[in-house]
Amino acid sequence: MIKVRPKKALGQHFLTDLSVAERIAATLDDFRGMPVLEIGPGMGVLTQFLIERGHDLTVVELDSESVEYLRHEFPALEGRIIEADFLKMDIKELYPDGTKFCVIGNYPYNISSQIFFKILDYRDQVQCCSGMLQREVAERLTAAPGTKSRGILSVLLEAWYDRQYLFTVGEHVFNPPPKVKSGVIKMVRNGATDIGCDPSLFKTVVKTSFGQRRKTLRNSMRPLLPPSTQFPESHGQLLSMRPEQLSVEQFVDLTDMVSSIRKREQ
């Protein structure tokens, strides 16, 4: 029997509760027939249910011990186990020509935010993304305007996906048990192709605002603008707010304001 040791350096906490794994696999039931990429399958506790449900499954795993285990235990995955770092993968090589696909996983806690930033880069292809993360991160990814958990990824993901926090998972169903609870989320592409502003500048505005989240937007936006900038009176109320209070639409408005001022001051 091939043994896989959970590795702290890889953020590995192997889920041992099959009922939880089956509930996570079920989040993709509406997307049967679409290719599925599982990130960090480990010992395949989620993988087995994805295969049972008939998904067109490919898995990406960095840990060589886990790769050996998966090859031995899941012959159905022959040719579909990629030994690689997801963050360094060129996904367009795996899914070329704009192929639409889903992403799922019990995501390594130490790189989960980076995973979702990468998913945003492929938002035109990733139609659904679900899985388990550290609860604090899961709450941040699905946070609504006006909540303390609201952050950069909350806004960027909301612009392109409908997000749901599904359920919480306790520490005792993992090997080794993490020190925190976990949360399961699901995101479905909302169909937006144009959010109403330059998406690159939108991302910059969101990141800059949350980089100084205790400041009002009037102050946090100044690094993006010429020193002598006079803000338009029409945006006075918006500029008096803090970033966690804003909706996506208000961030779009803020981005358009920054763009307009930059053009005016050129």
ROSEDREN-981953 format. One record per residue: y, x, z of N, C-alpha, C in turn. Coordinates in nm, 2 decimals. Each point is the difference from the previous one (the first is absolute). Layout:
<atoms>
[atom [Y,X,Z],[Y,X,Z],[Y,X,Z]];
...
</atoms>
This chain:
<atoms>
[atom [-0.12,0.08,0.00],[0.12,-0.08,0.00],[0.13,0.09,0.00]];
[atom [0.08,-0.02,-0.09],[0.13,0.07,-0.01],[0.09,-0.05,0.11]];
[atom [0.06,0.10,0.07],[0.09,-0.04,0.11],[0.14,0.03,-0.04]];
[atom [0.09,-0.09,0.03],[0.15,0.02,-0.03],[0.07,0.00,0.13]];
[atom [0.07,0.11,0.03],[0.07,0.01,0.13],[0.15,-0.04,-0.03]];
[atom [0.05,-0.09,0.08],[0.14,-0.04,-0.02],[0.09,0.12,0.03]];
[atom [0.09,0.03,-0.09],[0.09,0.11,0.01],[0.14,-0.03,0.03]];
[atom [0.05,0.05,0.11],[0.13,-0.04,0.05],[0.11,0.04,-0.10]];
[atom [-0.02,0.12,-0.07],[0.10,0.05,-0.09],[0.02,-0.09,-0.12]];
[atom [-0.11,-0.08,-0.03],[0.01,-0.10,-0.11],[0.04,-0.14,0.05]];
[atom [0.02,-0.02,0.13],[0.04,-0.13,0.05],[-0.12,-0.10,0.00]];
[atom [-0.12,0.05,0.01],[-0.12,-0.08,-0.02],[-0.03,-0.07,0.13]];
[atom [-0.01,-0.14,-0.01],[-0.06,-0.08,0.11],[-0.09,-0.10,-0.08]];
[atom [-0.13,0.02,0.01],[-0.09,-0.08,-0.07],[-0.02,-0.14,0.06]];
[atom [0.03,-0.10,-0.08],[-0.02,-0.14,0.05],[-0.15,-0.03,0.02]];
[atom [-0.04,-0.06,0.11],[-0.14,-0.02,0.03],[-0.04,-0.15,0.00]];
[atom [0.10,-0.09,0.00],[-0.02,-0.14,0.00],[-0.01,-0.06,-0.14]];
[atom [-0.12,-0.04,-0.03],[-0.02,-0.05,-0.14],[0.07,-0.13,-0.03]];
[atom [0.03,-0.08,0.10],[0.07,-0.13,-0.02],[0.14,0.03,-0.04]];
[atom [0.06,0.10,0.06],[0.14,0.03,-0.04],[0.00,0.06,-0.14]];
[atom [-0.09,0.09,-0.03],[-0.01,0.05,-0.14],[-0.01,-0.11,-0.10]];
[atom [-0.09,-0.10,0.03],[-0.02,-0.11,-0.10],[0.13,-0.08,-0.02]];
[atom [0.07,-0.02,0.11],[0.13,-0.08,-0.01],[0.10,0.08,-0.08]];
[atom [0.00,0.13,0.01],[0.09,0.08,-0.08],[-0.04,0.00,-0.15]];
[atom [-0.13,0.01,-0.03],[-0.04,-0.01,-0.13],[0.03,-0.14,-0.07]];
[atom [0.00,-0.10,0.08],[0.03,-0.14,-0.05],[0.14,-0.01,-0.04]];
[atom [0.09,0.09,0.04],[0.14,-0.01,-0.05],[0.02,0.01,-0.15]];
[atom [-0.10,0.06,-0.06],[0.00,0.01,-0.15],[-0.08,-0.10,-0.08]];
[atom [-0.04,-0.10,0.07],[-0.09,-0.10,-0.06],[0.07,-0.07,-0.12]];
[atom [0.14,-0.01,0.01],[0.07,-0.07,-0.11],[0.02,0.10,-0.12]];
[atom [-0.05,0.12,0.01],[0.03,0.10,-0.11],[-0.13,0.05,-0.06]];
[atom [-0.11,-0.08,0.02],[-0.13,0.05,-0.06],[0.02,0.01,-0.15]];
[atom [-0.06,0.11,-0.05],[0.01,0.03,-0.15],[0.10,0.11,-0.03]];
[atom [0.09,0.02,0.10],[0.11,0.10,-0.02],[-0.05,0.13,0.07]];
[atom [0.02,0.12,-0.06],[-0.05,0.12,0.06],[0.06,0.02,0.14]];
[atom [-0.08,0.06,0.09],[0.04,0.02,0.14],[-0.02,0.15,0.03]];
[atom [0.11,0.05,0.06],[-0.01,0.14,0.05],[0.01,0.00,0.15]];
[atom [-0.11,0.05,0.06],[-0.01,0.01,0.15],[0.04,0.14,0.04]];
[atom [0.10,0.01,0.09],[0.05,0.13,0.05],[-0.07,0.03,0.14]];
[atom [-0.06,0.12,0.00],[-0.06,0.05,0.13],[-0.11,-0.09,0.05]];
[atom [-0.11,-0.01,-0.08],[-0.11,-0.09,0.04],[-0.08,0.06,0.12]];
[atom [0.00,0.12,0.03],[-0.07,0.06,0.11],[-0.15,-0.02,-0.02]];
[atom [-0.06,-0.08,0.09],[-0.14,-0.02,0.00],[-0.03,-0.14,-0.07]];
[atom [0.09,-0.06,-0.06],[-0.02,-0.11,-0.09],[-0.01,-0.14,0.07]];
[atom [0.05,-0.01,0.12],[-0.01,-0.13,0.07],[0.07,-0.11,-0.08]];
[atom [0.11,0.03,-0.06],[0.07,-0.10,-0.08],[-0.06,0.00,-0.14]];
[atom [-0.04,0.12,-0.05],[-0.05,0.01,-0.14],[-0.12,-0.09,-0.02]];
[atom [-0.09,-0.01,0.10],[-0.12,-0.08,-0.02],[0.03,-0.15,-0.03]];
[atom [0.11,-0.05,0.06],[0.03,-0.14,-0.02],[0.08,-0.02,-0.14]];
[atom [0.07,0.10,-0.04],[0.06,0.00,-0.13],[-0.10,0.00,-0.11]];
[atom [-0.10,0.08,0.02],[-0.11,0.00,-0.10],[-0.08,-0.13,0.00]];
[atom [-0.03,-0.06,0.12],[-0.07,-0.13,0.01],[0.08,-0.11,-0.07]];
[atom [0.14,0.01,0.00],[0.08,-0.10,-0.06],[0.02,0.02,-0.15]];
[atom [-0.06,0.10,-0.05],[-0.01,0.02,-0.15],[0.13,0.06,-0.06]];
[atom [0.08,0.07,0.09],[0.12,0.06,-0.05],[-0.03,0.12,-0.09]];
[atom [0.09,0.03,-0.10],[0.00,0.11,-0.09],[0.06,0.12,0.08]];
[atom [-0.08,0.06,0.09],[0.05,0.09,0.10],[-0.01,0.15,-0.03]];
[atom [0.11,0.07,0.03],[0.01,0.14,0.00],[0.05,0.05,0.13]];
[atom [-0.05,0.11,0.06],[0.05,0.04,0.13],[0.05,0.14,-0.01]];
[atom [0.10,0.03,0.08],[0.06,0.14,0.01],[-0.01,0.05,0.14]];
[atom [-0.06,0.11,0.02],[-0.03,0.05,0.13],[0.02,0.16,0.00]];
[atom [0.08,0.04,0.10],[0.03,0.15,0.01],[-0.11,0.07,0.08]];
[atom [-0.06,-0.06,0.09],[-0.10,0.07,0.09],[-0.13,0.02,-0.07]];
[atom [-0.04,0.12,-0.02],[-0.12,0.04,-0.07],[-0.13,-0.06,0.07]];
[atom [0.00,0.00,0.13],[-0.12,-0.06,0.07],[-0.01,-0.15,-0.03]];
[atom [0.11,-0.07,0.00],[0.00,-0.14,-0.04],[-0.05,-0.02,-0.14]];
[atom [0.05,0.08,-0.09],[-0.04,-0.01,-0.14],[-0.15,0.02,-0.02]];
[atom [-0.06,0.10,0.07],[-0.14,0.02,-0.01],[-0.08,-0.12,0.06]];
[atom [0.05,-0.06,0.11],[-0.06,-0.12,0.06],[0.01,-0.12,-0.10]];
[atom [0.11,-0.02,-0.06],[0.02,-0.11,-0.09],[-0.09,0.01,-0.13]];
[atom [-0.01,0.12,-0.05],[-0.09,0.03,-0.11],[-0.15,-0.03,0.03]];
[atom [-0.03,0.02,0.12],[-0.14,-0.02,0.05],[-0.03,-0.15,0.03]];
[atom [0.10,-0.06,0.06],[-0.03,-0.14,0.05],[0.04,-0.11,-0.10]];
[atom [0.09,0.04,-0.09],[0.05,-0.11,-0.10],[-0.02,0.05,-0.14]];
[atom [-0.13,-0.01,-0.05],[-0.02,0.04,-0.14],[0.07,-0.08,-0.10]];
[atom [0.04,-0.12,0.04],[0.08,-0.09,-0.09],[0.14,0.06,-0.04]];
[atom [0.04,0.10,0.09],[0.13,0.07,-0.03],[-0.01,0.12,-0.08]];
[atom [-0.12,0.03,-0.06],[-0.02,0.12,-0.08],[0.11,0.01,-0.11]];
[atom [0.07,0.11,0.00],[0.11,0.02,-0.10],[0.13,-0.07,0.04]];
[atom [0.00,-0.06,0.12],[0.12,-0.07,0.04],[0.06,0.05,0.14]];
[atom [-0.05,0.11,0.04],[0.05,0.07,0.12],[0.08,0.11,-0.04]];
[atom [0.13,-0.01,0.04],[0.09,0.11,-0.04],[0.03,0.08,0.13]];
[atom [-0.03,0.13,0.00],[0.02,0.09,0.11],[0.14,0.06,-0.02]];
[atom [0.10,-0.06,0.06],[0.14,0.04,-0.02],[0.09,-0.05,0.11]];
[atom [0.12,0.05,0.00],[0.11,-0.05,0.09],[0.07,-0.11,-0.08]];
[atom [0.00,-0.12,0.05],[0.07,-0.11,-0.07],[0.14,0.03,-0.03]];
[atom [0.07,0.06,0.10],[0.14,0.03,-0.02],[0.03,0.10,-0.11]];
[atom [-0.10,0.07,-0.04],[0.02,0.10,-0.11],[-0.06,-0.05,-0.13]];
[atom [-0.06,-0.11,0.00],[-0.06,-0.05,-0.12],[0.10,-0.05,-0.11]];
[atom [-0.03,0.02,-0.12],[0.07,-0.07,-0.11],[-0.08,-0.13,-0.03]];
[atom [0.05,-0.11,0.05],[-0.07,-0.12,-0.01],[-0.01,-0.05,-0.15]];
[atom [0.10,0.04,-0.08],[0.00,-0.04,-0.14],[-0.12,0.06,-0.08]];
[atom [-0.06,0.11,0.06],[-0.12,0.06,-0.06],[-0.12,-0.09,0.03]];
[atom [0.00,-0.06,0.11],[-0.11,-0.09,0.04],[0.02,-0.14,-0.06]];
[atom [0.12,-0.05,0.00],[0.03,-0.13,-0.06],[0.11,0.01,-0.10]];
[atom [-0.04,0.04,-0.13],[0.10,0.03,-0.10],[0.05,-0.13,-0.06]];
[atom [0.10,0.01,-0.09],[0.05,-0.11,-0.08],[0.04,-0.12,0.08]];
[atom [0.06,0.02,0.12],[0.05,-0.11,0.08],[-0.10,-0.09,0.06]];
[atom [-0.13,0.05,0.01],[-0.11,-0.08,0.05],[0.04,-0.05,0.14]];
[atom [-0.01,-0.13,0.03],[0.03,-0.06,0.13],[-0.12,0.02,0.09]];
[atom [0.02,0.03,0.13],[-0.11,0.02,0.09],[0.05,-0.03,0.14]];
[atom [-0.10,-0.01,0.10],[0.03,-0.02,0.14],[-0.03,0.12,0.08]];
[atom [0.06,0.01,0.11],[-0.02,0.11,0.10],[-0.04,-0.05,0.13]];
[atom [-0.10,0.06,0.06],[-0.04,-0.05,0.14],[-0.05,0.12,0.08]];
[atom [0.00,-0.01,0.13],[-0.05,0.11,0.08],[0.02,-0.02,0.15]];
[atom [-0.07,0.07,0.08],[0.03,0.02,0.14],[0.07,0.14,0.00]];
[atom [0.14,-0.01,-0.02],[0.08,0.11,-0.03],[0.01,0.10,0.11]];
[atom [-0.01,0.13,-0.03],[0.02,0.11,0.10],[0.14,-0.02,0.06]];
[atom [0.00,-0.01,0.13],[0.12,-0.02,0.07],[0.11,0.10,-0.03]];
[atom [-0.04,0.13,-0.02],[0.10,0.10,-0.01],[0.07,0.01,-0.13]];
[atom [-0.05,-0.07,-0.10],[0.07,0.00,-0.13],[0.02,-0.14,-0.06]];
[atom [-0.01,-0.11,0.09],[0.01,-0.13,-0.06],[0.13,-0.04,-0.06]];
[atom [0.11,0.05,0.06],[0.13,-0.03,-0.06],[0.02,0.07,-0.14]];
[atom [-0.05,0.12,-0.01],[0.00,0.07,-0.13],[-0.08,-0.07,-0.10]];
[atom [-0.11,-0.06,0.04],[-0.09,-0.07,-0.10],[0.08,-0.12,-0.06]];
[atom [0.08,-0.07,0.09],[0.07,-0.12,-0.05],[0.12,0.04,-0.08]];
[atom [0.06,0.11,0.02],[0.11,0.05,-0.09],[-0.06,0.03,-0.13]];
[atom [-0.12,0.06,-0.01],[-0.06,0.02,-0.13],[-0.04,-0.13,-0.07]];
[atom [-0.05,-0.09,0.07],[-0.03,-0.13,-0.06],[0.12,-0.06,-0.06]];
[atom [0.12,0.01,0.06],[0.12,-0.05,-0.06],[0.03,0.07,-0.13]];
[atom [-0.04,0.12,-0.02],[0.03,0.07,-0.12],[-0.09,-0.06,-0.11]];
[atom [-0.11,-0.07,0.03],[-0.09,-0.06,-0.10],[0.00,-0.15,0.02]];
[atom [0.12,-0.05,0.04],[0.01,-0.15,0.03],[-0.03,-0.09,-0.13]];
[atom [0.02,0.05,-0.12],[-0.02,-0.08,-0.11],[-0.15,-0.01,-0.03]];
[atom [-0.08,0.09,0.06],[-0.15,-0.01,-0.02],[-0.07,-0.06,0.13]];
[atom [0.05,0.03,0.12],[-0.07,-0.04,0.12],[0.04,-0.15,0.03]];
[atom [-0.10,-0.09,-0.03],[0.03,-0.14,0.02],[-0.03,-0.05,0.14]];
[atom [-0.08,0.06,0.07],[-0.03,-0.03,0.14],[-0.04,0.12,0.08]];
[atom [0.05,0.01,0.12],[-0.03,0.11,0.09],[-0.02,-0.05,0.14]];
[atom [-0.12,0.03,0.05],[-0.03,-0.05,0.13],[-0.07,0.10,0.08]];
[atom [-0.02,-0.02,0.13],[-0.08,0.09,0.08],[0.06,0.01,0.14]];
[atom [-0.05,0.11,0.07],[0.03,0.01,0.15],[0.08,0.13,0.02]];
[atom [0.10,-0.01,0.09],[0.08,0.11,0.04],[0.02,0.00,0.15]];
[atom [0.07,0.10,0.05],[0.05,-0.01,0.14],[0.09,-0.12,0.01]];
[atom [-0.02,-0.08,0.11],[0.07,-0.13,0.01],[0.15,0.02,-0.02]];
[atom [0.06,0.10,0.06],[0.14,0.02,-0.01],[0.05,0.02,-0.14]];
[atom [-0.08,0.07,-0.08],[0.03,0.02,-0.14],[-0.02,-0.13,-0.08]];
[atom [-0.10,-0.07,0.03],[-0.03,-0.13,-0.07],[0.11,-0.10,0.03]];
[atom [0.05,0.00,0.12],[0.12,-0.09,0.03],[0.12,0.04,-0.07]];
[atom [0.02,0.13,-0.01],[0.12,0.05,-0.08],[-0.01,-0.03,-0.14]];
[atom [-0.11,0.01,-0.06],[-0.02,-0.03,-0.15],[0.03,-0.15,-0.03]];
[atom [-0.03,-0.08,0.10],[0.01,-0.15,-0.03],[0.12,-0.06,0.08]];
[atom [0.09,0.08,0.06],[0.11,-0.05,0.08],[0.10,-0.08,-0.08]];
[atom [0.05,-0.10,0.06],[0.11,-0.09,-0.07],[0.13,0.05,0.04]];
[atom [0.11,-0.04,-0.07],[0.14,0.04,0.04],[0.03,-0.05,0.14]];
[atom [0.07,0.09,0.07],[0.04,-0.04,0.14],[-0.10,0.04,0.11]];
[atom [-0.11,0.06,-0.04],[-0.10,0.04,0.10],[0.01,0.15,0.03]];
[atom [-0.03,0.05,0.12],[0.01,0.14,0.03],[-0.09,0.09,-0.08]];
[atom [-0.11,-0.06,-0.05],[-0.10,0.08,-0.08],[0.05,0.03,-0.14]];
[atom [0.10,-0.07,-0.04],[0.05,0.01,-0.14],[0.04,0.15,-0.03]];
[atom [-0.05,0.05,-0.11],[0.03,0.14,-0.04],[0.00,0.01,-0.15]];
[atom [0.00,0.13,-0.05],[0.01,0.03,-0.14],[-0.11,-0.07,-0.08]];
[atom [-0.12,0.02,0.05],[-0.12,-0.06,-0.08],[0.01,-0.16,0.01]];
[atom [0.04,-0.05,0.11],[0.01,-0.15,0.01],[0.08,-0.05,-0.12]];
[atom [0.12,0.06,-0.03],[0.09,-0.05,-0.10],[-0.06,0.03,-0.14]];
[atom [-0.04,0.13,-0.02],[-0.05,0.04,-0.14],[-0.12,-0.09,-0.04]];
[atom [-0.09,-0.02,0.10],[-0.12,-0.08,-0.03],[0.03,-0.14,-0.03]];
[atom [0.10,-0.06,0.08],[0.03,-0.14,-0.01],[0.07,-0.03,-0.14]];
[atom [0.06,0.11,-0.06],[0.06,-0.02,-0.13],[-0.10,-0.03,-0.11]];
[atom [-0.12,0.05,0.02],[-0.10,-0.01,-0.11],[-0.13,-0.07,0.04]];
[atom [-0.02,-0.03,0.13],[-0.12,-0.06,0.05],[0.02,-0.11,0.10]];
[atom [-0.08,-0.10,0.00],[-0.01,-0.10,0.11],[-0.10,0.06,0.10]];
[atom [0.05,0.01,0.12],[-0.07,0.08,0.11],[-0.05,-0.10,0.11]];
[atom [-0.11,0.03,0.05],[-0.06,-0.08,0.11],[-0.06,0.10,0.11]];
[atom [0.03,-0.03,0.12],[-0.07,0.07,0.11],[-0.12,-0.10,0.04]];
[atom [-0.12,0.04,-0.02],[-0.11,-0.09,0.01],[-0.06,-0.01,0.15]];
[atom [-0.04,0.11,0.05],[-0.06,-0.01,0.14],[0.00,0.14,0.06]];
[atom [-0.01,0.01,0.13],[0.00,0.12,0.08],[-0.15,0.04,0.04]];
[atom [-0.02,0.13,0.00],[-0.14,0.05,0.03],[0.01,0.09,0.12]];
[atom [-0.08,-0.02,0.10],[0.00,0.08,0.13],[-0.05,0.14,-0.02]];
[atom [0.02,0.08,0.10],[-0.04,0.14,-0.01],[-0.15,0.03,0.01]];
[atom [-0.07,-0.10,0.06],[-0.14,0.03,0.03],[-0.10,-0.01,-0.11]];
[atom [0.04,-0.04,-0.12],[-0.09,-0.02,-0.12],[0.01,0.12,-0.09]];
[atom [0.04,0.12,0.05],[0.01,0.12,-0.08],[-0.07,0.12,0.07]];
[atom [-0.04,0.09,-0.08],[-0.06,0.12,0.04],[0.08,0.12,-0.06]];
[atom [0.07,0.08,0.08],[0.04,-0.02,0.14],[0.10,-0.11,0.01]];
[atom [0.01,-0.06,0.12],[0.11,-0.10,0.02],[0.14,0.06,-0.01]];
[atom [0.09,-0.06,-0.08],[0.13,0.05,0.00],[0.08,-0.04,0.12]];
[atom [0.11,0.06,0.03],[0.08,-0.03,0.12],[0.09,-0.13,-0.02]];
[atom [-0.01,-0.05,-0.12],[0.09,-0.12,-0.04],[-0.08,-0.11,-0.06]];
[atom [0.05,-0.12,-0.01],[-0.06,-0.10,-0.07],[0.03,0.01,-0.15]];
[atom [-0.08,-0.07,-0.08],[0.02,0.00,-0.14],[0.04,-0.14,-0.05]];
[atom [0.05,0.00,-0.12],[0.04,-0.13,-0.06],[-0.04,0.00,-0.15]];
[atom [-0.04,-0.12,-0.04],[-0.05,-0.02,-0.14],[0.11,-0.08,-0.08]];
[atom [0.04,0.06,-0.11],[0.10,-0.07,-0.09],[-0.05,-0.02,-0.14]];
[atom [0.08,-0.09,-0.07],[-0.03,-0.02,-0.14],[0.13,-0.02,-0.07]];
[atom [0.01,0.07,-0.12],[0.12,-0.01,-0.08],[-0.04,-0.04,-0.14]];
[atom [0.07,-0.10,-0.06],[-0.03,-0.05,-0.13],[0.13,0.02,-0.09]];
[atom [-0.02,0.06,-0.11],[0.12,0.02,-0.09],[0.07,-0.13,-0.03]];
[atom [0.13,0.00,0.02],[0.08,-0.13,-0.01],[0.05,-0.03,-0.14]];
[atom [-0.03,0.09,-0.09],[0.04,-0.04,-0.14],[0.14,0.05,-0.04]];
[atom [0.07,0.06,0.09],[0.14,0.05,-0.03],[-0.01,0.12,-0.10]];
[atom [0.07,-0.01,-0.10],[0.01,0.11,-0.10],[0.14,0.07,0.01]];
[atom [0.10,-0.08,0.05],[0.13,0.05,0.01],[0.06,-0.05,0.13]];
[atom [0.04,0.08,0.10],[0.05,-0.05,0.12],[0.15,-0.02,0.00]];
[atom [0.06,0.03,-0.11],[0.14,-0.03,-0.01],[0.09,0.12,0.01]];
[atom [-0.06,0.12,0.02],[0.08,0.12,0.01],[-0.08,0.12,-0.04]];
[atom [0.06,0.12,-0.01],[-0.07,0.12,-0.03],[-0.11,0.03,0.11]];
[atom [-0.13,-0.01,-0.03],[-0.10,0.02,0.11],[0.01,0.13,0.06]];
[atom [0.04,0.11,-0.07],[0.00,0.13,0.06],[0.12,0.01,0.10]];
[atom [0.11,-0.06,-0.03],[0.12,0.00,0.09],[-0.03,-0.09,0.12]];
[atom [-0.07,-0.11,-0.03],[-0.04,-0.10,0.11],[-0.08,0.08,0.10]];
[atom [-0.10,0.08,-0.04],[-0.08,0.07,0.09],[0.08,0.10,0.08]];
[atom [0.10,0.07,-0.07],[0.09,0.09,0.07],[0.08,-0.07,0.11]];
[atom [0.06,-0.11,-0.04],[0.08,-0.08,0.09],[-0.08,-0.04,0.13]];
[atom [-0.12,-0.05,-0.02],[-0.09,-0.04,0.11],[-0.03,0.11,0.09]];
[atom [-0.04,0.11,-0.06],[-0.04,0.12,0.08],[0.12,0.06,0.07]];
[atom [0.12,0.00,-0.06],[0.12,0.05,0.07],[0.04,-0.09,0.11]];
[atom [-0.01,-0.13,-0.02],[0.04,-0.09,0.11],[-0.08,0.01,0.12]];
[atom [-0.14,0.01,-0.02],[-0.09,0.01,0.12],[0.00,0.14,0.05]];
[atom [0.05,0.10,-0.07],[0.01,0.13,0.05],[0.10,0.01,0.12]];
[atom [0.09,-0.10,0.00],[0.10,-0.01,0.11],[0.01,-0.14,0.05]];
[atom [-0.12,-0.05,0.04],[-0.02,-0.14,0.02],[0.09,-0.06,0.12]];
[atom [0.05,0.09,0.08],[0.09,-0.05,0.11],[0.14,-0.02,-0.04]];
[atom [0.03,0.05,-0.12],[0.14,-0.02,-0.05],[0.01,-0.12,-0.09]];
[atom [0.12,-0.06,-0.01],[0.02,-0.11,-0.09],[-0.01,0.06,-0.15]];
[atom [-0.02,-0.09,-0.09],[-0.01,0.05,-0.14],[0.13,0.06,-0.05]];
[atom [0.11,-0.04,0.05],[0.13,0.06,-0.04],[0.00,0.15,0.03]];
[atom [-0.06,0.04,0.11],[-0.01,0.14,0.03],[-0.12,0.07,-0.07]];
[atom [-0.11,-0.06,0.00],[-0.12,0.06,-0.06],[0.01,0.02,-0.15]];
[atom [0.08,-0.08,-0.07],[0.01,0.01,-0.15],[0.10,0.11,-0.04]];
[atom [0.08,0.05,0.09],[0.10,0.10,-0.04],[-0.05,0.12,-0.07]];
[atom [-0.12,0.06,0.05],[-0.05,0.12,-0.07],[-0.03,-0.02,-0.15]];
[atom [-0.02,-0.13,-0.04],[-0.03,-0.03,-0.14],[0.12,-0.01,-0.09]];
[atom [0.12,0.00,0.07],[0.13,-0.03,-0.07],[0.10,0.11,0.01]];
[atom [0.10,0.00,-0.09],[0.11,0.10,0.02],[0.07,-0.02,0.13]];
[atom [0.05,0.11,0.06],[0.07,-0.01,0.13],[0.11,-0.10,0.02]];
[atom [0.07,-0.02,-0.11],[0.12,-0.09,0.01],[-0.03,-0.15,-0.03]];
[atom [-0.13,-0.03,-0.01],[-0.04,-0.14,-0.04],[0.06,-0.10,0.09]];
[atom [0.06,-0.11,-0.06],[0.04,-0.12,0.06],[-0.10,-0.11,-0.03]];
[atom [-0.06,-0.05,0.11],[-0.10,-0.10,-0.03],[0.06,-0.14,-0.03]];
[atom [-0.06,-0.07,-0.09],[0.06,-0.13,-0.04],[0.00,-0.10,0.12]];
[atom [0.10,-0.08,0.01],[0.01,-0.09,0.11],[-0.11,-0.11,-0.01]];
[atom [-0.04,-0.03,-0.12],[-0.10,-0.10,-0.02],[-0.13,0.03,0.06]];
[atom [-0.02,0.13,0.04],[-0.13,0.05,0.06],[0.02,0.03,0.15]];
[atom [0.11,-0.04,0.05],[0.02,0.03,0.14],[-0.10,-0.04,0.10]];
[atom [-0.05,-0.13,-0.01],[-0.10,-0.05,0.09],[-0.14,0.08,-0.02]];
[atom [-0.03,0.03,-0.13],[-0.13,0.07,-0.02],[0.01,0.14,0.06]];
[atom [0.11,0.06,-0.02],[0.02,0.14,0.05],[0.00,0.02,0.15]];
[atom [0.03,-0.11,0.07],[0.00,0.00,0.14],[-0.14,-0.02,0.06]];
[atom [-0.10,-0.02,-0.08],[-0.14,-0.02,0.04],[-0.07,0.13,0.01]];
[atom [-0.12,0.00,0.07],[-0.09,0.11,0.01],[-0.12,-0.02,-0.10]];
[atom [-0.06,0.10,-0.04],[-0.10,-0.01,-0.11],[-0.12,-0.10,0.03]];
[atom [-0.04,0.00,0.12],[-0.12,-0.09,0.03],[0.04,-0.15,-0.01]];
[atom [0.13,-0.03,-0.01],[0.04,-0.14,-0.01],[0.00,-0.05,-0.14]];
[atom [-0.01,0.09,-0.10],[0.02,-0.04,-0.14],[-0.13,-0.05,-0.07]];
[atom [0.02,-0.10,-0.08],[-0.11,-0.04,-0.09],[0.00,0.09,-0.13]];
[atom [-0.10,-0.01,-0.08],[-0.01,0.07,-0.12],[0.12,-0.03,-0.09]];
[atom [0.04,-0.13,-0.01],[0.11,-0.04,-0.08],[0.13,0.06,0.05]];
[atom [0.02,0.02,0.13],[0.12,0.06,0.05],[0.00,0.15,-0.03]];
[atom [-0.12,0.06,0.00],[-0.01,0.15,-0.04],[0.03,0.01,-0.14]];
[atom [-0.04,-0.09,-0.09],[0.04,0.00,-0.14],[0.15,-0.01,-0.02]];
[atom [0.06,-0.09,0.08],[0.15,-0.01,0.00],[0.06,0.13,0.04]];
[atom [-0.05,0.06,0.10],[0.06,0.13,0.05],[-0.02,0.11,-0.10]];
[atom [-0.11,0.00,-0.07],[-0.03,0.10,-0.10],[0.10,-0.02,-0.12]];
[atom [0.02,-0.12,-0.04],[0.10,-0.03,-0.11],[0.14,0.04,0.04]];
[atom [0.03,-0.02,0.13],[0.13,0.04,0.05],[0.02,0.16,-0.01]];
[atom [-0.10,0.07,0.04],[0.00,0.15,0.00],[0.01,0.04,-0.15]];
[atom [-0.08,-0.06,-0.08],[0.01,0.04,-0.15],[0.14,-0.03,-0.06]];
[atom [0.05,-0.11,0.04],[0.14,-0.04,-0.06],[0.10,0.10,0.05]];
[atom [0.00,0.04,0.13],[0.10,0.09,0.05],[-0.02,0.14,-0.06]];
[atom [-0.12,0.04,-0.02],[-0.02,0.13,-0.07],[0.05,0.00,-0.14]];
[atom [-0.02,-0.10,-0.07],[0.06,-0.01,-0.14],[0.15,0.00,0.00]];
[atom [0.06,-0.07,0.10],[0.14,-0.02,0.01],[0.07,0.14,0.03]];
[atom [-0.07,0.08,0.09],[0.05,0.12,0.05],[-0.02,0.12,-0.09]];
[atom [-0.08,-0.02,-0.11],[-0.03,0.11,-0.09],[0.13,0.04,-0.08]];
</atoms>
